[in-house]
Amino acid sequence: MKIVFTRYSTYQQNQNNHLLYLQFLKTSCVRFKFLITIFFISITFSNCTSKKKILYFQDAAEQKQFEPPIYESIIKYNDRLSIIVTSSDMSVANRYNRIAPSAEDSDLSSINGQPKLLDYLVDNKGYINLPELGMWKVAGKTRFQLESELLEEYKKYIVDPVLTIRFANFKITILGEVSQPGTFFVTDERLTLPQALGLAGDLTLYGKRQDVLLLRDVNGVQESHTIDLTQTDVLDSDLFYLQQNDVLYVGQNRTQANAASFDKNNALYLSIASTVISLVILFTTR
């Protein structure tokens, strides 16, 4: 009887140990799932963005009027200019226009019966080659300055000349955290910073509005400027109007940077681990 009692006591102890082990597994699983839940909640809240980091021009109410400097597009190297000379006697005026050479295909040399005019490319020394006038320095001048300068010259040879000069390749590039990044060709040479961002579909919620980078070519040298869109300082600065070939880059805010650094596979690994632990408990309790 003593031996039987001992065996029975050992069996009872093993049963108790087994129950304690199962209880330990259940508790561990619950704790693990709790930690996973807390982890994802912390990630979610860390991705919340404050309104102060999103709203534009937050101090606008403090100042009622803004006076940006007078806008003047400066002609630069590699710009393409459309220069058209007209007068009452077009046979004379056309001598000073850059007309496409004649070809068997008339579409190459005329549009609707009118001569097709070619653009002028500003070379790396800042000159263009004008018919009858030869090489002419244009880089560093505004479009209106060049018009006035050339008009006086054409009056020596043409009666009542009319001169029209426009940029043929006015474009800007917007990159980074915007809805539609890319290069945009602009027909209107008067383009403001908000209008440019509108072309790109505005910044995303993850765009860093306090640190927008503007790259601008000035006399062949690239300059960089930092713009804070949450303040109104830019509205009366020389950065308010964009110039041809400007580049805007919108970086990621801290929320997006943190999300990008988080390995998306981690969520999968945690889910698999949670499933495995649940299955272990399920089979061991049977």
MOJO-V163265 format. One record per pair of residues at least 24 apart in sequence whose C-alpha atoms are under 10 Angstrom apart, sorted by the first residue. I is the first residue (numbers start at 1). J is the second residue. D is the distance in Angstrom with one decimal. If there is no record, write none. Layout:
i=I j=J d=D
i=I j=J d=D
//
This chain:
i=18 j=284 d=9.6
i=18 j=285 d=9.5
i=19 j=285 d=8.9
i=21 j=284 d=9.7
i=22 j=280 d=10.0
i=22 j=281 d=7.2
i=22 j=282 d=9.8
i=22 j=284 d=7.4
i=22 j=285 d=6.9
i=23 j=281 d=9.4
i=23 j=285 d=9.7
i=24 j=281 d=9.9
i=25 j=277 d=8.2
i=25 j=278 d=9.1
i=25 j=280 d=8.5
i=25 j=281 d=6.4
i=25 j=284 d=9.4
i=25 j=285 d=9.9
i=26 j=277 d=9.0
i=26 j=278 d=8.4
i=26 j=280 d=9.8
i=26 j=281 d=6.7
i=26 j=282 d=9.5
i=26 j=285 d=9.9
i=28 j=277 d=8.8
i=29 j=273 d=10.0
i=29 j=274 d=7.4
i=29 j=275 d=9.6
i=29 j=276 d=9.8
i=29 j=277 d=6.3
i=29 j=278 d=6.8
i=29 j=280 d=9.7
i=29 j=281 d=8.3
i=30 j=274 d=9.5
i=30 j=277 d=9.8
i=30 j=278 d=9.3
i=32 j=270 d=9.5
i=32 j=273 d=9.2
i=32 j=274 d=7.3
i=32 j=277 d=9.0
i=33 j=270 d=9.3
i=33 j=271 d=9.3
i=33 j=273 d=9.7
i=33 j=274 d=6.7
i=33 j=275 d=9.8
i=33 j=277 d=9.7
i=33 j=278 d=9.8
i=36 j=267 d=9.1
i=36 j=270 d=7.3
i=36 j=271 d=8.6
i=36 j=274 d=8.6
i=39 j=267 d=9.9
i=40 j=267 d=8.7
i=43 j=255 d=9.8
i=43 j=258 d=9.1
i=43 j=259 d=8.2
i=43 j=262 d=9.3
i=44 j=259 d=9.7
i=45 j=255 d=9.8
i=46 j=254 d=9.4
i=46 j=255 d=6.9
i=46 j=256 d=9.9
i=46 j=258 d=8.4
i=46 j=259 d=9.0
i=47 j=206 d=9.6
i=47 j=254 d=8.7
i=47 j=255 d=5.1
i=47 j=256 d=7.4
i=47 j=257 d=9.7
i=47 j=258 d=8.0
i=47 j=259 d=7.4
i=48 j=255 d=7.3
i=48 j=256 d=9.9
i=49 j=205 d=7.9
i=49 j=206 d=8.2
i=49 j=253 d=9.1
i=49 j=254 d=9.1
i=49 j=255 d=7.0
i=49 j=256 d=9.7
i=52 j=209 d=9.9
i=52 j=230 d=7.8
i=53 j=205 d=9.2
i=53 j=206 d=9.6
i=53 j=207 d=9.3
i=53 j=208 d=7.7
i=53 j=209 d=6.8
i=53 j=210 d=7.5
i=53 j=229 d=9.5
i=53 j=230 d=7.3
i=53 j=253 d=8.9
i=54 j=203 d=9.3
i=54 j=204 d=9.3
i=54 j=205 d=7.0
i=54 j=206 d=8.7
i=54 j=207 d=8.3
i=54 j=208 d=8.3
i=54 j=209 d=6.8
i=54 j=210 d=9.0
i=54 j=229 d=9.0
i=54 j=230 d=7.4
i=55 j=209 d=8.5
i=55 j=229 d=8.3
i=55 j=230 d=6.2
i=55 j=231 d=9.3
i=56 j=194 d=10.0
i=56 j=209 d=7.9
i=56 j=210 d=9.5
i=56 j=228 d=8.9
i=56 j=229 d=5.5
i=56 j=230 d=4.4
i=56 j=231 d=6.9
i=56 j=232 d=8.3
i=57 j=228 d=8.7
i=57 j=229 d=6.1
i=57 j=230 d=4.5
i=57 j=231 d=4.4
i=57 j=232 d=5.0
i=57 j=233 d=8.5
i=57 j=234 d=9.2
i=57 j=235 d=9.1
i=58 j=229 d=8.7
i=58 j=230 d=5.5
i=58 j=231 d=5.8
i=58 j=232 d=7.5
i=59 j=230 d=7.8
i=59 j=231 d=5.9
i=59 j=232 d=6.4
i=59 j=233 d=9.3
i=60 j=230 d=9.4
i=60 j=231 d=7.6
i=60 j=232 d=6.2
i=60 j=233 d=9.6
i=60 j=235 d=9.9
i=61 j=232 d=9.8
i=62 j=232 d=9.7
i=63 j=232 d=8.6
i=65 j=235 d=9.6
i=65 j=236 d=9.3
i=66 j=232 d=8.6
i=66 j=233 d=9.2
i=66 j=234 d=9.6
i=66 j=235 d=6.3
i=66 j=236 d=5.6
i=66 j=237 d=9.4
i=67 j=235 d=7.4
i=67 j=236 d=5.0
i=67 j=237 d=8.2
i=68 j=233 d=9.9
i=68 j=234 d=8.4
i=68 j=235 d=6.0
i=68 j=236 d=3.7
i=68 j=237 d=5.6
i=68 j=238 d=6.8
i=68 j=239 d=8.8
i=68 j=240 d=6.9
i=68 j=241 d=8.4
i=69 j=235 d=9.4
i=69 j=236 d=6.6
i=69 j=237 d=6.6
i=69 j=238 d=6.1
i=69 j=239 d=9.3
i=69 j=240 d=8.5
i=69 j=241 d=8.8
i=70 j=236 d=10.0
i=70 j=238 d=8.6
i=70 j=241 d=9.2
i=71 j=142 d=9.9
i=71 j=189 d=9.6
i=71 j=190 d=7.4
i=71 j=191 d=9.5
i=71 j=192 d=9.8
i=71 j=238 d=8.1
i=71 j=240 d=9.1
i=71 j=241 d=6.7
i=71 j=242 d=9.1
i=71 j=243 d=9.4
i=72 j=141 d=9.3
i=72 j=142 d=6.2
i=72 j=143 d=7.8
i=72 j=144 d=8.4
i=72 j=145 d=9.9
i=72 j=189 d=9.2
i=72 j=190 d=8.5
i=72 j=241 d=8.9
i=72 j=242 d=10.0
i=72 j=243 d=8.7
i=73 j=140 d=9.5
i=73 j=141 d=8.4
i=73 j=142 d=5.6
i=73 j=143 d=6.6
i=73 j=144 d=9.0
i=73 j=167 d=9.2
i=73 j=170 d=9.9
i=73 j=189 d=7.4
i=73 j=190 d=8.3
i=73 j=241 d=9.2
i=73 j=242 d=8.7
i=73 j=243 d=6.2
i=73 j=244 d=7.7
i=74 j=138 d=9.4
i=74 j=139 d=7.5
i=74 j=140 d=5.8
i=74 j=141 d=5.6
i=74 j=142 d=4.6
i=74 j=143 d=6.9
i=74 j=144 d=9.6
i=74 j=145 d=9.7
i=74 j=218 d=9.1
i=74 j=219 d=9.6
i=74 j=243 d=7.7
i=74 j=244 d=8.5
i=75 j=122 d=8.4
i=75 j=126 d=8.6
i=75 j=138 d=6.6
i=75 j=139 d=4.9
i=75 j=140 d=5.5
i=75 j=141 d=5.6
i=75 j=142 d=5.9
i=75 j=143 d=6.9
i=75 j=146 d=9.2
i=75 j=167 d=8.5
i=75 j=218 d=10.0
i=75 j=219 d=9.4
i=75 j=243 d=9.6
i=75 j=244 d=8.8
i=76 j=122 d=7.2
i=76 j=123 d=9.1
i=76 j=124 d=9.1
i=76 j=125 d=9.8
i=76 j=126 d=7.0
i=76 j=127 d=9.8
i=76 j=138 d=8.0
i=76 j=139 d=4.9
i=76 j=140 d=6.2
i=76 j=141 d=8.3
i=76 j=142 d=9.4
i=76 j=217 d=8.1
i=76 j=218 d=7.8
i=76 j=219 d=6.8
i=76 j=220 d=7.8
i=76 j=244 d=8.6
i=76 j=245 d=9.5
i=77 j=121 d=8.3
i=77 j=122 d=5.4
i=77 j=123 d=6.0
i=77 j=124 d=5.6
i=77 j=125 d=7.3
i=77 j=126 d=5.6
i=77 j=127 d=8.4
i=77 j=138 d=9.0
i=77 j=139 d=6.3
i=77 j=140 d=8.8
i=77 j=217 d=9.2
i=77 j=218 d=9.5
i=77 j=219 d=7.6
i=77 j=220 d=7.1
i=78 j=120 d=9.5
i=78 j=121 d=6.0
i=78 j=122 d=4.9
i=78 j=123 d=5.9
i=78 j=124 d=6.8
i=78 j=125 d=9.6
i=78 j=126 d=8.2
i=78 j=127 d=9.8
i=78 j=139 d=9.4
i=78 j=169 d=9.4
i=78 j=220 d=9.9
i=78 j=245 d=10.0
i=79 j=119 d=9.8
i=79 j=120 d=8.1
i=79 j=121 d=5.9
i=79 j=122 d=5.4
i=79 j=123 d=8.3
i=79 j=124 d=9.9
i=79 j=126 d=9.3
i=79 j=139 d=8.8
i=79 j=167 d=7.3
i=79 j=168 d=7.8
i=79 j=169 d=6.7
i=79 j=170 d=8.1
i=79 j=244 d=8.3
i=79 j=245 d=9.0
i=80 j=118 d=9.8
i=80 j=119 d=6.1
i=80 j=120 d=5.4
i=80 j=121 d=4.6
i=80 j=122 d=6.3
i=80 j=123 d=9.6
i=80 j=128 d=9.5
i=80 j=166 d=8.7
i=80 j=167 d=6.0
i=80 j=168 d=5.2
i=80 j=169 d=5.7
i=80 j=170 d=8.3
i=81 j=118 d=9.1
i=81 j=119 d=5.5
i=81 j=120 d=5.0
i=81 j=121 d=6.5
i=81 j=122 d=7.7
i=81 j=128 d=9.1
i=81 j=138 d=9.9
i=81 j=143 d=9.3
i=81 j=165 d=6.8
i=81 j=166 d=5.8
i=81 j=167 d=4.8
i=81 j=168 d=5.3
i=81 j=169 d=7.7
i=81 j=170 d=9.5
i=82 j=117 d=8.2
i=82 j=118 d=7.3
i=82 j=119 d=4.9
i=82 j=120 d=6.4
i=82 j=121 d=9.2
i=82 j=164 d=7.8
i=82 j=165 d=5.5
i=82 j=166 d=5.2
i=82 j=167 d=6.1
i=82 j=168 d=5.8
i=82 j=169 d=9.3
i=83 j=117 d=8.5
i=83 j=118 d=8.5
i=83 j=119 d=7.1
i=83 j=120 d=7.6
i=83 j=130 d=9.3
i=83 j=147 d=9.0
i=83 j=163 d=7.2
i=83 j=164 d=5.8
i=83 j=165 d=4.6
i=83 j=166 d=6.8
i=83 j=167 d=8.9
i=83 j=168 d=9.5
i=84 j=117 d=7.8
i=84 j=118 d=9.4
i=84 j=119 d=9.4
i=84 j=162 d=8.2
i=84 j=163 d=5.8
i=84 j=164 d=5.2
i=84 j=165 d=6.6
i=84 j=166 d=9.0
i=85 j=150 d=9.9
i=85 j=151 d=9.1
i=85 j=154 d=8.7
i=85 j=158 d=9.5
i=85 j=161 d=6.7
i=85 j=162 d=5.8
i=85 j=163 d=4.8
i=85 j=164 d=6.7
i=85 j=165 d=9.0
i=86 j=158 d=9.1
i=86 j=159 d=9.8
i=86 j=160 d=8.7
i=86 j=161 d=5.8
i=86 j=162 d=5.1
i=86 j=163 d=6.5
i=86 j=164 d=8.5
i=87 j=158 d=7.4
i=87 j=159 d=6.9
i=87 j=160 d=6.1
i=87 j=161 d=4.8
i=87 j=162 d=5.9
i=87 j=163 d=8.8
i=88 j=158 d=9.3
i=88 j=159 d=7.7
i=88 j=160 d=7.5
i=88 j=161 d=7.9
i=88 j=162 d=9.3
i=89 j=158 d=8.3
i=89 j=159 d=7.9
i=89 j=160 d=9.3
i=89 j=161 d=9.1
i=90 j=158 d=9.5
i=90 j=161 d=9.7
i=92 j=157 d=8.5
i=92 j=158 d=6.9
i=92 j=159 d=9.0
i=92 j=161 d=10.0
i=93 j=154 d=9.0
i=93 j=157 d=8.9
i=93 j=158 d=6.7
i=93 j=159 d=9.0
i=93 j=161 d=7.6
i=93 j=162 d=9.2
i=94 j=131 d=9.4
i=95 j=131 d=6.9
i=95 j=132 d=7.3
i=95 j=158 d=10.0
i=96 j=130 d=7.2
i=96 j=131 d=5.1
i=96 j=132 d=6.2
i=96 j=133 d=8.0
i=96 j=154 d=8.5
i=96 j=157 d=9.7
i=96 j=158 d=9.5
i=97 j=130 d=7.9
i=97 j=131 d=6.5
i=97 j=132 d=9.1
i=98 j=129 d=9.4
i=98 j=130 d=7.5
i=98 j=131 d=6.5
i=99 j=131 d=9.5
i=119 j=166 d=9.7
i=119 j=167 d=9.2
i=119 j=168 d=7.2
i=119 j=169 d=9.7
i=120 j=167 d=9.7
i=120 j=168 d=8.9
i=121 j=168 d=9.5
i=121 j=169 d=10.0
i=124 j=220 d=8.8
i=126 j=219 d=9.4
i=139 j=219 d=8.1
i=140 j=218 d=9.0
i=140 j=219 d=7.2
i=143 j=167 d=8.4
i=167 j=244 d=8.7
i=169 j=244 d=7.7
i=169 j=245 d=8.7
i=170 j=243 d=7.9
i=170 j=244 d=4.9
i=170 j=245 d=6.9
i=170 j=246 d=9.5
i=171 j=242 d=9.6
i=171 j=243 d=8.3
i=171 j=244 d=5.3
i=171 j=245 d=5.4
i=171 j=246 d=7.6
i=171 j=247 d=9.3
i=172 j=196 d=8.1
i=172 j=242 d=8.0
i=172 j=243 d=7.7
i=172 j=244 d=6.1
i=172 j=245 d=4.9
i=172 j=246 d=5.1
i=172 j=247 d=5.9
i=172 j=248 d=7.9
i=173 j=200 d=9.2
i=173 j=214 d=10.0
i=173 j=215 d=9.7
i=173 j=244 d=9.4
i=173 j=245 d=7.0
i=173 j=246 d=6.4
i=173 j=247 d=4.7
i=173 j=248 d=6.2
i=173 j=249 d=8.4
i=174 j=199 d=9.0
i=174 j=200 d=6.9
i=174 j=213 d=10.0
i=174 j=214 d=9.3
i=174 j=246 d=8.6
i=174 j=247 d=5.8
i=174 j=248 d=4.7
i=174 j=249 d=5.9
i=174 j=250 d=7.9
i=175 j=200 d=8.8
i=175 j=213 d=9.8
i=175 j=247 d=7.7
i=175 j=248 d=6.2
i=175 j=249 d=4.8
i=175 j=250 d=6.3
i=175 j=251 d=8.6
i=176 j=203 d=8.7
i=176 j=204 d=9.4
i=176 j=206 d=10.0
i=176 j=207 d=7.8
i=176 j=208 d=9.6
i=176 j=212 d=9.6
i=176 j=248 d=8.3
i=176 j=249 d=5.4
i=176 j=250 d=4.7
i=176 j=251 d=5.7
i=176 j=252 d=7.6
i=177 j=202 d=8.9
i=177 j=203 d=5.9
i=177 j=204 d=5.7
i=177 j=205 d=8.2
i=177 j=206 d=6.5
i=177 j=207 d=4.8
i=177 j=208 d=7.8
i=177 j=209 d=9.8
i=177 j=249 d=7.9
i=177 j=250 d=5.3
i=177 j=251 d=6.1
i=177 j=252 d=6.3
i=177 j=253 d=9.1
i=177 j=256 d=9.7
i=178 j=202 d=5.7
i=178 j=203 d=4.2
i=178 j=204 d=5.2
i=178 j=205 d=8.8
i=178 j=206 d=8.8
i=178 j=207 d=7.0
i=178 j=249 d=9.0
i=178 j=250 d=7.1
i=178 j=251 d=9.3
i=178 j=252 d=10.0
i=179 j=203 d=6.2
i=179 j=204 d=6.0
i=179 j=205 d=9.7
i=179 j=207 d=9.8
i=180 j=204 d=9.6
i=181 j=248 d=9.7
i=181 j=249 d=9.4
i=181 j=250 d=9.8
i=182 j=247 d=10.0
i=183 j=245 d=9.2
i=183 j=246 d=10.0
i=183 j=247 d=8.8
i=184 j=245 d=9.7
i=185 j=244 d=9.2
i=185 j=245 d=9.6
i=186 j=244 d=8.9
i=189 j=241 d=9.4
i=189 j=242 d=8.8
i=189 j=243 d=7.9
i=189 j=244 d=8.1
i=190 j=241 d=6.9
i=190 j=242 d=7.7
i=190 j=243 d=8.4
i=190 j=244 d=10.0
i=191 j=240 d=8.6
i=191 j=241 d=5.7
i=191 j=242 d=5.7
i=191 j=243 d=7.7
i=191 j=244 d=9.4
i=192 j=235 d=9.3
i=192 j=239 d=8.5
i=192 j=240 d=5.6
i=192 j=241 d=4.3
i=192 j=242 d=5.8
i=192 j=243 d=9.1
i=193 j=229 d=9.7
i=193 j=234 d=8.8
i=193 j=235 d=8.8
i=193 j=239 d=7.6
i=193 j=240 d=5.4
i=193 j=241 d=6.0
i=193 j=242 d=6.2
i=193 j=243 d=10.0
i=193 j=248 d=9.4
i=194 j=229 d=9.3
i=194 j=235 d=9.6
i=194 j=240 d=8.2
i=194 j=241 d=9.2
i=194 j=242 d=9.8
i=195 j=240 d=10.0
i=195 j=241 d=9.4
i=195 j=242 d=9.5
i=196 j=241 d=9.3
i=196 j=242 d=8.0
i=196 j=248 d=9.1
i=197 j=248 d=8.9
i=203 j=250 d=7.7
i=203 j=251 d=9.9
i=204 j=250 d=9.5
i=204 j=252 d=9.4
i=205 j=252 d=9.4
i=205 j=253 d=8.8
i=205 j=255 d=9.5
i=205 j=256 d=9.0
i=206 j=250 d=9.4
i=206 j=251 d=8.4
i=206 j=252 d=5.8
i=206 j=253 d=5.6
i=206 j=254 d=8.2
i=206 j=255 d=6.9
i=206 j=256 d=5.7
i=206 j=257 d=8.7
i=207 j=249 d=9.7
i=207 j=250 d=6.0
i=207 j=251 d=5.9
i=207 j=252 d=5.1
i=207 j=253 d=5.7
i=207 j=254 d=9.3
i=207 j=255 d=9.5
i=207 j=256 d=8.3
i=208 j=249 d=9.8
i=208 j=250 d=6.2
i=208 j=251 d=5.4
i=208 j=252 d=5.3
i=208 j=253 d=4.5
i=208 j=254 d=8.1
i=208 j=255 d=9.6
i=208 j=256 d=9.4
i=209 j=250 d=7.5
i=209 j=251 d=8.3
i=209 j=252 d=9.0
i=209 j=253 d=8.0
i=210 j=250 d=9.4
i=210 j=251 d=9.5
i=210 j=253 d=9.0
i=211 j=249 d=9.1
i=211 j=250 d=7.4
i=211 j=251 d=7.3
i=211 j=252 d=9.4
i=211 j=253 d=9.1
i=212 j=248 d=7.1
i=212 j=249 d=6.0
i=212 j=250 d=5.0
i=212 j=251 d=6.8
i=212 j=252 d=9.8
i=213 j=247 d=8.1
i=213 j=248 d=5.7
i=213 j=249 d=5.1
i=213 j=250 d=6.5
i=213 j=251 d=8.1
i=214 j=239 d=8.4
i=214 j=242 d=9.3
i=214 j=246 d=7.0
i=214 j=247 d=5.7
i=214 j=248 d=4.7
i=214 j=249 d=6.5
i=214 j=250 d=9.0
i=215 j=245 d=8.8
i=215 j=246 d=5.9
i=215 j=247 d=5.0
i=215 j=248 d=6.4
i=215 j=249 d=8.2
i=216 j=242 d=8.8
i=216 j=243 d=7.7
i=216 j=244 d=8.6
i=216 j=245 d=7.2
i=216 j=246 d=5.0
i=216 j=247 d=6.7
i=216 j=248 d=9.0
i=217 j=243 d=8.9
i=217 j=244 d=8.8
i=217 j=245 d=7.5
i=217 j=246 d=7.2
i=217 j=247 d=9.3
i=222 j=246 d=9.8
i=224 j=248 d=9.8
//
